Amino acid sequence: IIKTSDEPQIDLAPATVAEEVIQNVRTIVTTMKYDVPLDRNFGISGDVVDLPVPVAQAKLTSEIFTAIRRYEPRANIESISFAADIGGRLVPTVEVSINA
């Protein structure tokens, strides 16, 4: 289970494939599109700002599925859930299984 609210710790040499895949998924989900200069489509879109929560959750779920399928095919998404913080920010939790 990957909680995007967890503090990311970058490991440049993960000990296992599972650690590498989880780190990659966390990076994908926490990166906004257009932030990566040589791959502007990497990450998820920020177009959900100010949308109603159910609509934002649906769009984010689609974005997360698409991005993970494209950039980390070793991860199979089992579920995506959301928690809203006090500021109204949606925080996704992504549960994956790993094809190694």
Residue, then its C-alpha position, 0 to 999 in steps of 0.5 A: i500500500i502506497k500512501t502519498s502522504d508518507e514522506p518520500q525517501i529516494d533510494l538510488a539503489p533499492a535492495t529489491v524489485a518491490e522497493e523499486v516499484i513502490q518508489n516508482v509508483r510513489t514518484i509517479v503519483t506525486t509528480m504533476k504533469y509538465d513538471v518533468p522537462l524531458d517528459r511533460n506527460f510524466g505524472i498526473s494532471g492538476d486539472v482537478v483543482d476546484l472540482p467537486v470531490p466525486v468528480a475529482q476522485a474519478k478523474l484522479t483515479s483515471e489519471i493514476f491508472t493511466a500513468i502507472r500503466r504507462y510508466e511502471p508496468r510491473a505494478n498492478i493496481e489493486s485499489i485506489s482510495f482517497a482521504a481528504d485533509i482539512g484543507g480539502r486536498l485529496v490524498p490518494t492511497v494506491e494498493v499495488s501488487i508487483n509483477a517481478 
